Amino acid sequence: MGRGDDGALGLVAAWLTTHFDFPGRRLFDWALILPLAVPTYLAAYSYVEFLDFTGPVQQALRALIGAATIRDYWFPQIKSPAGAALVLSLVLYPYVYVACRTFFLMQSGSVGAASRTLGASGGRTFFTIILPLSRPALVAGITLAMMEVLNDLGAVQYFGVNSLTAVIYSTWINRGNFGGAAQLAVTIVLIVAALILIEQWARRGRVYQLHRDSRVAPPRETLAGRHAVAASLFCTVLLAGGFGVPVGELTVLALRNLGPNAVQAATGAGVTTVFLAAAGALVTIGIGLFAAKVGNARGSRPAHAAIRIATLGYAVPGTVLALGLLQPLGQADLWLNRASIALLDWRPGLILSGSVAALLYVYAIRFLAVSHTTLDAAMRRRGDQMIDAGRVLGVTGWRLLLRVDLPSLSPALLSAATLVFVEIVKELPATLLLRPLGVETLATMVYARANVSLFTEAALPALGIVLVGVLPVILATRFSDRRSG
């Protein structure tokens, strides 16, 4: 749903900001990443409120044409598969934008320059050279966006789209059919694995990369006239659609419901959200660092294969992970309680499945790929020279880790931590299913209110999610720029 749309939007935006100079390019270069801070379910709620019959767009249209009822004019239905595809594309294009932008910045500009020198137009250069060369980055970005769509629960339900994730949730929670939900979960995993393997097989043995001298940035062509206006307008519409409209609508609605009770409830959920996100990021980064060190060491193939399998959790929707973990954690709790009763005559209760431990566990599985990929790439670029020099100087063990290893990886550690933090803040399905009784996060608060059409009451915690996520997203982008430069 919409994967081709956000692929095209992200690719064109990355091509414009890396290959051309036009008014506002410096702003768009980093600002186009901001929609990553807007969860898909918030974008869905915002756009329905913005484009619905009682929203500002249709109100302005009725005032303009003098219409009184919906029968007096035609307006596209936002609550539809097409509306869902449009909104999801506007929010998820940054996955493709970031991947393609990084790819373009690392490539030589000689091929594109040679094409233009030989008389090829900008459009022909894009379709015959830029687009084929960017296939790996494009596929990587689209794959991440596809994973987000598969993991989504709130948006597709609000749009009335009967997706597999929504069906799994309904089958498990509403119908109590655990076995049927498990079968659907396995189906999703098999479909994702098949798509990834098919794409990897299709581009086997092909080379897409032309390295550049890192001291020389790819040249940018200065646009003028209508071309400059078109580029600026495209980026403006993209940024407004993915970030401006949702945040603007949330701000207006939050101000309508701004009261002591609303602020107190949102603050309590916000503190819980930040605590869970920080703890989850810390656990995930620790595991990712260990996996990256094992992967960069001279180890056995089984160890490397185990790491690759462990980092596939990002491809599994949160609903599926919660479904798969609940029964093993419950069984582990049963064994712990039996052992505790036999040894201490004491029943500890649901230590694993009924506490935040279950949430931290599923966060670590789900987002391990994010931390491991960042840290593994940083370790490979750093090499072993600094570590070897430390050992020669007599620094070993924990001193080597704290004084040499971690400081040399600090930009990557902070970047990975911020990315995981933002993902946990936005995460809804697994948190909704595994949270302990009485634990409310900003995401679950928004879902509970918006699901019963109380979106005005959900606007303040929804705005909190965006505000908590914006700063880490900007920081992560800045560190990514320093590493790719």
N, C-alpha and C positions, 0 to 999 in steps of 0.2 A: 504494500500500500504506500504509494508515493515515494518509493525508493529511487526510481529514476528521476523524479522531480528534484529531490534534495541533492542527488548526485550532480545534476546539471547546474543547479543554483550554486552549490559549493565550488564546483570546478570553474565556472565562469568567474565567480568572485575572486578566487585565488589567482586565476590567469590575469585578471585586470590589475589587482594590487601588486603583483610581482613583476609584470611585464610593461606596465604603463604608468606614467605620471599624469594625474588629472586632479582637479580641485577636490580637496577632502581626502586624498588617498592616505595620508599619514594617519588621519583619524579612523578611516574605515579599516586600515591594515590591522589594528588591534580590536576595534569596536565590533567588528563582524563576528567575533567569538562570543559576545555577550549572551546570545540566546541559549548557550549551554547552561546558563544559570537558571533558565526557566524550564521547570519540569513539563513534560507533555500534558499531564492532566491539568496543570494550571493554564496552559495555553488553550486547551479545549474549553475550560470553563469561561475564560476571558473572552474568547472569540464568540461563543454562544451568546454571552451577555452583550457583546459589542454589536453583533449582526442580527440578533433576534428581533422579533416584532417590537418589543419595548426598548430596544437598544437605540443609541444615538444615531446610527446610520439610517435605519428605517424611519425614525422620527423625523430626521432632516429631509428624507425623501418624500414623506407624506406632506410635510409642510411646503415643499417645493412644488409638488404637482397637485396639491389640494385634495389628496385622497383621505378617506376616513377609515376604511377597513382594509383588511388584507385582500379582499376580493376586488378592490379598485385598482390594483397594480400587481405586477409580478416581481418577485424577489427570490433568488436562489435559496434553497433550503440548506442551512449550515449543518443541521443534524442529519448527515448522510455520509455514505462512504466517500463521496467526492470531497465533502467538507473536511472529513477526517484526514484525507490524504493531503489536502492543501495545508491545513494547520500543522500537521506533523512534519511536513516538508519544510515549512518556515522555521520551525524550532530545531530540527535535526540537521539542517544543512551544514552547521559548523563542523561536524565530524568530517565531512568531505572537504570543507574549506581548509581546516587545519592540516589534514594529511596532504592535500595537493599543494598548499602553500609551502610547507616544509620541503616537499619534493622539488618544486620549482626553484626554490632558493638554493638547493644543493646541486642543481644541474648547470651544465655549461650553456651559455647563451649562443654558442657558435652555430648550432644547427638552425635555430630560428633566424639568426642573422643571415646565414647562407641562403635560407629559403627566400627571405625578403630581397636579398641581393639578386637572386635569379628571377625576380619579377613576380613571385607569388604574393597574392593579396593577404591581408591579415586573416580573413576568414578561411582561406585555403590553408594557410600555415597552421591555423588552429586545428582544423579537422584532419589534416593529413600528417601532421607532425606532433603537435602538442598533445592532442587527445590520445593517440596511440602510445606515446611515451609515458603518459601519466596513468596508464591503466593500473599498475600495482597500487598506487596511492588512491586512485579512485575506488578500486575494489575494496581496499582496506577501510576507507571512510564509509562506503555504502554498507559494508558488513557490520560496522559498529552501529550505524543508524538502524539497520535491520534488527540487530539484537535489542536495541532500545524499543522498537515497535513490538517485538515479541514479548518483551518484559512489561509492556504497558498494560495497565488495568483500568485506571480511572478515565483516561481519555476515550478509549474505545467504548466503554460502557456509556459514557455521557453522550457520545455521538450516535449511540444505538447500533454500533457495529458488533456483530457476533464473532469476535476473534477467538482463537484457540485459548488464549490466556484467560479471557473472560469466561469461557465455557468451563475451563478447569476450575476456576474459583467457584462458579455457580454449582458445578457438579459436586464439589467437595463440601462447601459450606451450606448451600441451600438445600441440596438433595441428600447430603450425607453419604454419597457414593464414593468412598475412598478408592476403591479398585478402578472404577471408571475414570476418575481423575488421574490416577497413576498411568493408565493406558494412554490417555491423551498427552500426558507429560512426556512419555517415552516417544510418542509420535513427533512432538516438537523437537526434541533433541536429535532424532534421526534425520529430520528434514534439514535442520541447521547443519549438521555434520555432512550430509550429502551435498548441499550447496557449496560449502567451503571446499570439499574435496574435488568437486567437479570444476570449480574455477581454478584451483591449483593445477589440476591435470591439464586444463586448456592452455595454460601459459607455461608449461614445463619446457625447460631448455631455452627459453627466450631471454634476451638481455634488453633491459629497458633503461639502463642508467648510463649517463655520460657525465663523469665527474668533472667538476670545475676546480680551478685554483681557488682555495678558500680565501685568499687575500683579495680577490677581485670579485665584486658583486655582479650578478647578472645585469646587463644593461637594461634600462627602461626607456621606452619611447614616449615622448611627451605628446599627449593628445591635445587637440585644439578644436574649437568650433563645436559642431553638433556631436562629434565623437566624444569630446570631453564631457559635454552635458549628458549624453546618454550613459556614459560610465558612472558619473556621479549620481544620476537619477536611479540607475539600477541598484547601486550599493545602498542608497538612501531607502528605497522601497524595501529592500531585503532586510536592512537593520530595523526599520520601523515595523515591518510585519512580524519579525521574529522576536523583537525585544520591546519596541515602543508601544505597540498596541496592548500586549498583555500587561506590561508594567503600568501603563497609563490607566487602563481599565481597573486594575487592582487598586491603584492609588485612589481613584475617584470613589470606588465602592468602600474602601477601608475608611475613608474620611467620613462617610455617611454613618458608619457603625462604630465610630471612635468614642469609646466610653471606658470608665474605670474597670468594669467587669471584663470587657473584651480585651483590653490591654493586659489585665492580670492573667487571663487564661492563655493568651498568646505568649506572654513572657514565660509562664511556667512550661508550656510546650516547647518554647524556644530553647530554654536552658537544658531540657531533656534532650532535645535534638542535637545541640552542640556537644553535650557530653557523650552521647552515643557515637556521633560522627568522629569526635576526637579520639575516643577509645578505639573505635573500629579502624580508624586510620593508623593509629599506633600499632595495633596488632597486625594489620595487613602489611604495613611497611616492614615490620620486624620479620614476618614470614617471607616477604618478597626479597628482603636483603639476604636472608639465609639461602633462599632458592637461587638468587643470582650468583652468590659466592660459590655454591655447589656447581652451578652450571658453568662458571668460568674456570673452575679447577679441573685438573686432569683426573676425571673420574670415570666410572664405568658407564656404558651405554644404558643399562637399566636405570641408573640414577637420573640421567638426562631425560630419558623417556618418561619417568615418573614426574619430573618437573613440567614437561610439556602437557601431560594429562592434567596435572593440578591447576595449570593456568587456563584450562578450557572452561572454567566456571563462568566467565563473562558471557559465554555463548548460551548459557542456560538461564531462562527467565527466573526471577525471584520466586514466583509462584511454584515453579517446578522444584526449585531447591528446597523451599519450605515443605513441600509435599514429601520430598525424599528424605529430609532430615528429621521430620517430626517423629516418625515411628522408631528409628534407631535411637534418638535421644530419649524417647519415652522408655524404651527397653533398658537403656543404660541407667536411667533413673530408678527403674524397678530393681535392677541388680544392686545398685548402691543402697537403696532402702532396705533390701533384704539383708545385705551384709552389715549395715549399720545396726539393724534390729538384733541380729544374731550376736554381734560383738559388743555393742554398747547399749542395747535395749532403747534405742532412740531412732525415730523416723524423721529424717531431714526434709522430706517432701520432694517437690520437683526442682531439683538443683539445676539441671541442665535444660530441660524442655520448658520449664516455667520461670525462667529468669532471663536477664539480659545476656547470659552466656550463649544462649541459642542465637540471639541476634548478632552478637559479635562473631560467632562461628560462621553464620551464613554470609555476613559482610566480608569476612576474610576469603571465603570460597568464591564469592561473586566477583570481588574486585581485586583478587590477587594478580590477575593478568595486567591490570593497570600499573601496579607498583613494580612487578617483576620486569615488565618490558622497559620501563624507564630506567630502573637501576641496572639492569643487564647491559643496556646500551651505554650507560655512563661508565660502567666498569670496563667495557671493551675499548672505549675511547681513551680511558685513562691509562690502561695497560698495567703491567706489574712492576714497572721500574720504581715507583715511589714506595711500594710495599717492600720490595727487595732492598732498597736503600735503608729503610727503617730497620729491617732485620740485621743488616750489616752493622748498623750503629748500635745494636744491642736492644732494640725495642721489640718486644714480643708479647704475645697473648693479648690480654685486655688493654694494655698500654698501647699496643700497635693499633688495635681497633679504634680506641678513643682518640688517639693523638695523630694518627696518620690516615687510616682507612676512612672513617666517618667524615672528618673535615674535608678530605678531597672529594667526597661524594655529596657534600652538603647542598649544592644547588639541585642535584637530581633528587635527593631525599626530600627537600622542601617541595619541589615540583610534584613529585609523586604523592606526597602527603596531601597537598592541596587538592589534587585531582580526586583522590579517594574520598577526602572529606566532602567535596561537593557532591559526588555520586551518592554517598550515604545520606546526606541531607535531603536529596531528591527522592531517594528510594521509597517506594510505597508497598508493593505486593508482599514481599517477605516480612517487612515490619508489621504490616496489617495482620498477617497470619500468625506470627511468632511472638509478638510483644506480650509481656506479662500483663496480668490484670492491673488496671489502674495506670499503666504507662501510656502516655499520650505524646506523640511527636507532632510537629507542625504538619507533616504530610498526612498522618492519620486524622488529625483534627480537620484539615481541609476536606479530606475525602468524606468524613462522616457528615459534615454540614452540606457540602455540595451535592452529595448523593440523595439528600432529601430536599433539594432545591432551595437551600438556605445559603445561597452564594454570597449574599451581602455579609453574613456573619463569618463566612469562610475567607473573605478578602484580606483581612488583617493578617492572619497566620500565613496565608498564601504569599502576601507581600514580604513577610518575614523570611520565607524560604528563598525568595529571589535575592533579598538584601544580604542574607548570610552567604549566598553562593557567588555573588558578583565579585567581591574582592579576591577570593581564592582563584577564581577563573582568570582574572587579570594578572595576578602574580604568576600563575602557572604559564600563561602566555609569554610573559616577559622572560622567565627563565628558559622557556623553550626557544625563544629568539636568541638568547645568548649562546645556547648550546649549538644551535644550527648555523650561527654566523661564522 
